[in-house]
Amino acid sequence: MAMMYGIQYSGENGAGLGALYVGNGVMAGFDIYGNRFGGTYKESNGRLAARMTLTLHSGSVSVTGHRHSAGLDVEMLADWPSDLGNGKPLQMNVGGKTVQVHLVKMVDVP
């Protein structure tokens, strides 16, 4: 089943909001700052292992505190429960730093 989530995230340099699609082994989304992220995931034994790439726009400063030039890709890794936290906070690794993530299910996608 595929779903669309609202995403709230925070790191040592601030916070943000966005949207995240999760379905059929694919994750893709964007945030309010114009940054994009996407990649794949695999589910096994009640866990979801995701590997995504965050592409930041020119001059962007990530919530991890790093300033990035246009087109720079940052690796994002997550090891979450398959229920994506069921409303509870999660963590992920963004460019080697921890970011707090909260997902809110918005709608099932056919």
TORKOL-4160 file (C-alpha; in steps of 0.2 Angstrom, whole numbers, padded with zeros to 4 digits, m for minus):
110
<pt num="1" X="0000" Y="0000" Z="0000"/>
<pt num="2" X="0006" Y="0018" Z="m0004"/>
<pt num="3" X="0003" Y="0033" Z="0007"/>
<pt num="4" X="0006" Y="0051" Z="0008"/>
<pt num="5" X="0013" Y="0059" Z="0024"/>
<pt num="6" X="0016" Y="0076" Z="0031"/>
<pt num="7" X="0033" Y="0077" Z="0039"/>
<pt num="8" X="0040" Y="0088" Z="0052"/>
<pt num="9" X="0059" Y="0087" Z="0056"/>
<pt num="10" X="0071" Y="0096" Z="0067"/>
<pt num="11" X="0090" Y="0096" Z="0069"/>
<pt num="12" X="0103" Y="0106" Z="0077"/>
<pt num="13" X="0100" Y="0121" Z="0065"/>
<pt num="14" X="0082" Y="0122" Z="0065"/>
<pt num="15" X="0066" Y="0114" Z="0059"/>
<pt num="16" X="0055" Y="0112" Z="0044"/>
<pt num="17" X="0040" Y="0104" Z="0036"/>
<pt num="18" X="0036" Y="0094" Z="0020"/>
<pt num="19" X="0027" Y="0080" Z="0012"/>
<pt num="20" X="0033" Y="0062" Z="0010"/>
<pt num="21" X="0026" Y="0048" Z="m0002"/>
<pt num="22" X="0030" Y="0030" Z="0004"/>
<pt num="23" X="0025" Y="0016" Z="m0007"/>
<pt num="24" X="0030" Y="0001" Z="m0018"/>
<pt num="25" X="0048" Y="0002" Z="m0012"/>
<pt num="26" X="0049" Y="0021" Z="m0016"/>
<pt num="27" X="0051" Y="0036" Z="m0005"/>
<pt num="28" X="0050" Y="0054" Z="m0012"/>
<pt num="29" X="0046" Y="0071" Z="m0005"/>
<pt num="30" X="0050" Y="0089" Z="m0003"/>
<pt num="31" X="0050" Y="0102" Z="0010"/>
<pt num="32" X="0044" Y="0121" Z="0012"/>
<pt num="33" X="0062" Y="0127" Z="0008"/>
<pt num="34" X="0061" Y="0119" Z="m0010"/>
<pt num="35" X="0073" Y="0105" Z="m0006"/>
<pt num="36" X="0069" Y="0088" Z="m0013"/>
<pt num="37" X="0073" Y="0070" Z="m0007"/>
<pt num="38" X="0070" Y="0053" Z="m0014"/>
<pt num="39" X="0076" Y="0035" Z="m0014"/>
<pt num="40" X="0071" Y="0017" Z="m0010"/>
<pt num="41" X="0066" Y="0007" Z="0005"/>
<pt num="42" X="0065" Y="m0012" Z="0009"/>
<pt num="43" X="0054" Y="m0019" Z="0023"/>
<pt num="44" X="0059" Y="m0034" Z="0033"/>
<pt num="45" X="0055" Y="m0041" Z="0050"/>
<pt num="46" X="0044" Y="m0027" Z="0055"/>
<pt num="47" X="0057" Y="m0014" Z="0050"/>
<pt num="48" X="0059" Y="m0002" Z="0035"/>
<pt num="49" X="0076" Y="0002" Z="0029"/>
<pt num="50" X="0077" Y="0018" Z="0018"/>
<pt num="51" X="0091" Y="0026" Z="0008"/>
<pt num="52" X="0087" Y="0042" Z="0001"/>
<pt num="53" X="0096" Y="0057" Z="m0007"/>
<pt num="54" X="0093" Y="0075" Z="m0002"/>
<pt num="55" X="0096" Y="0088" Z="m0015"/>
<pt num="56" X="0097" Y="0105" Z="m0008"/>
<pt num="57" X="0094" Y="0121" Z="m0018"/>
<pt num="58" X="0108" Y="0135" Z="m0020"/>
<pt num="59" X="0114" Y="0142" Z="m0004"/>
<pt num="60" X="0103" Y="0131" Z="0007"/>
<pt num="61" X="0108" Y="0128" Z="0025"/>
<pt num="62" X="0102" Y="0111" Z="0031"/>
<pt num="63" X="0094" Y="0107" Z="0048"/>
<pt num="64" X="0110" Y="0098" Z="0052"/>
<pt num="65" X="0119" Y="0115" Z="0051"/>
<pt num="66" X="0129" Y="0112" Z="0034"/>
<pt num="67" X="0129" Y="0125" Z="0020"/>
<pt num="68" X="0127" Y="0117" Z="0003"/>
<pt num="69" X="0130" Y="0123" Z="m0014"/>
<pt num="70" X="0117" Y="0120" Z="m0028"/>
<pt num="71" X="0115" Y="0102" Z="m0034"/>
<pt num="72" X="0124" Y="0095" Z="m0019"/>
<pt num="73" X="0117" Y="0078" Z="m0014"/>
<pt num="74" X="0117" Y="0072" Z="0004"/>
<pt num="75" X="0114" Y="0054" Z="0009"/>
<pt num="76" X="0099" Y="0051" Z="0021"/>
<pt num="77" X="0097" Y="0034" Z="0030"/>
<pt num="78" X="0083" Y="0028" Z="0041"/>
<pt num="79" X="0079" Y="0012" Z="0050"/>
<pt num="80" X="0061" Y="0014" Z="0056"/>
<pt num="81" X="0047" Y="0002" Z="0062"/>
<pt num="82" X="0036" Y="m0003" Z="0047"/>
<pt num="83" X="0022" Y="0007" Z="0054"/>
<pt num="84" X="0033" Y="0023" Z="0052"/>
<pt num="85" X="0032" Y="0027" Z="0071"/>
<pt num="86" X="0012" Y="0027" Z="0071"/>
<pt num="87" X="0013" Y="0045" Z="0076"/>
<pt num="88" X="0028" Y="0044" Z="0087"/>
<pt num="89" X="0045" Y="0053" Z="0084"/>
<pt num="90" X="0058" Y="0044" Z="0074"/>
<pt num="91" X="0076" Y="0048" Z="0070"/>
<pt num="92" X="0086" Y="0047" Z="0054"/>
<pt num="93" X="0104" Y="0051" Z="0048"/>
<pt num="94" X="0106" Y="0065" Z="0036"/>
<pt num="95" X="0124" Y="0068" Z="0030"/>
<pt num="96" X="0131" Y="0059" Z="0046"/>
<pt num="97" X="0120" Y="0069" Z="0058"/>
<pt num="98" X="0104" Y="0064" Z="0068"/>
<pt num="99" X="0088" Y="0073" Z="0063"/>
<pt num="100" X="0072" Y="0070" Z="0073"/>
<pt num="101" X="0057" Y="0066" Z="0061"/>
<pt num="102" X="0038" Y="0065" Z="0065"/>
<pt num="103" X="0027" Y="0058" Z="0051"/>
<pt num="104" X="0008" Y="0061" Z="0050"/>
<pt num="105" X="m0002" Y="0050" Z="0038"/>
<pt num="106" X="m0012" Y="0061" Z="0027"/>
<pt num="107" X="m0020" Y="0049" Z="0014"/>
<pt num="108" X="m0019" Y="0031" Z="0006"/>
<pt num="109" X="m0013" Y="0033" Z="m0012"/>
<pt num="110" X="m0021" Y="0020" Z="m0024"/>
